[in-house]
Amino acid sequence: MAGTWEPTQQHINAGWTQSEIGFGATIMVINGGLEGGGQHKVRRITHYRDIAAKTGASISPNEKLGTEGMRAL
């Protein structure tokens, strides 16, 4: 989320790329194999956007917020 993470070869093999740095990668670090589709993910992203707006934090238009195409390590 801070923009300083760089994927290792293990991350790249699991579908995590440099362009996916952001909230989606943070979700995978915290939830890993538990992450999946569904409403909880949509709510989480909505809350992330809301908190960013309330705190004045910017979200890059290129930031991947979800975990589509990413596999647990």
C-alpha positions in Angstrom: 0.0 0.0 0.0 2.9 2.3 0.6 4.2 1.8 -2.9 7.6 0.3 -1.9 6.9 -3.4 -2.3 8.6 -5.3 -5.1 7.5 -8.8 -6.0 9.8 -11.8 -5.7 9.9 -14.5 -8.3 7.6 -16.5 -6.0 5.1 -13.6 -6.1 5.3 -13.3 -9.9 4.8 -17.1 -10.2 1.6 -16.7 -8.2 0.2 -14.0 -10.5 1.3 -11.0 -8.5 3.0 -8.4 -10.6 4.5 -4.9 -10.1 1.3 -3.4 -11.5 -0.7 -5.1 -8.7 1.0 -3.3 -5.9 -1.7 -1.8 -3.7 -4.7 -2.9 -1.7 -5.1 -6.2 -3.6 -1.6 -7.3 -2.7 -2.2 -6.2 0.9 -5.4 -8.4 1.0 -3.4 -11.4 -0.3 -0.7 -10.9 2.4 -3.2 -10.8 5.2 -5.7 -13.4 3.9 -3.8 -15.4 1.4 -5.6 -18.7 0.7 -8.7 -17.5 2.5 -9.3 -14.8 -0.1 -12.0 -15.4 -2.7 -14.8 -13.7 -4.5 -18.0 -12.5 -3.0 -19.5 -9.6 -1.3 -17.0 -9.3 1.5 -14.4 -8.3 -1.1 -16.7 -5.6 -2.6 -17.4 -4.2 0.8 -13.7 -4.2 1.7 -12.8 -2.2 -1.4 -15.8 0.2 -0.8 -14.6 0.8 2.8 -11.0 1.3 1.6 -12.2 4.0 -0.9 -14.3 5.6 1.8 -11.5 5.8 4.3 -9.1 7.2 1.7 -11.6 9.9 0.8 -12.2 10.8 4.4 -8.5 11.0 5.3 -7.5 12.8 2.1 -5.3 9.9 0.9 -5.2 9.4 -2.8 -5.7 6.1 -4.6 -3.8 5.7 -7.8 -6.0 5.0 -10.8 -3.6 2.1 -11.6 -3.8 0.5 -8.1 -5.3 -2.9 -8.2 -7.9 -3.0 -5.4 -9.0 -6.6 -5.8 -7.3 -10.0 -5.9 -8.4 -11.2 -9.3 -5.8 -13.5 -11.0 -3.7 -13.6 -7.8 -3.0 -16.9 -6.0 -1.9 -17.5 -2.4 1.8 -18.2 -1.9 
